[in-house]
Amino acid sequence: MCIKLLFDQNLSYRLVSRLQEIYPESLHVASLGLDSSGDMDVWQYAKANGYTLVTKDSDFNDICTLYDFPPHIIWLRVGNSRVSAAQEVLIKYQNKICEIIEENKTGIIEIVA
């Protein structure tokens, strides 16, 4: 299964190219013109297009709790860190992320680093 990630505006657009090999077809909201859109618009785009949302924002956690999933949410709790920190976490936990999404039992994957 190939997981497509949609990176929220609070994460660097550079993650798309840095993670292309293991998360092909991933995009950043800016490349879709959604960087100024509200969280619900981003959530609806991800849902309609089969993306897993990656964010550092707790708001998507709240949306997922209210409206269920899909889309799945990867909530990165890495603080204000370098781009490489988010990159390393998404590489390190790739297998676990894929496993959780394939099981489809929870919509929120919280990664604290």
Secondary structure, DSSP 8 states (H G I E B T S, - for coil): ---EEEE-TTS-THHHHHTTTTSTT-EEGGGGT-TTS-HHHHHHHHHHHTEEEEES-THHHHHHHHH--SS-EEEEE--S--HHHHHHHHHHTHHHHHHHHHHTS-SEEEEE-
